[in-house]
Amino acid sequence: MKRIYSVTAALICATFILSACATVAGGMIGGGVGRMAGDQDAGRMIGAGIGMMIDISD
């Protein structure tokens, strides 16, 4: 019975990770661009926000 719960939990985690992939990718890209521009935190927040809008609209 514990194995069923483990498999279910793993599938739920995988679903959350795949559904938020644009948010994570946007944050990483924004962090890199922001680092080159001199303000890493602002770039990360802008990139993650744009990625979140893409995840919501999908």
Beta strands, then each sheet from edge to edge (+ up, - down):
end
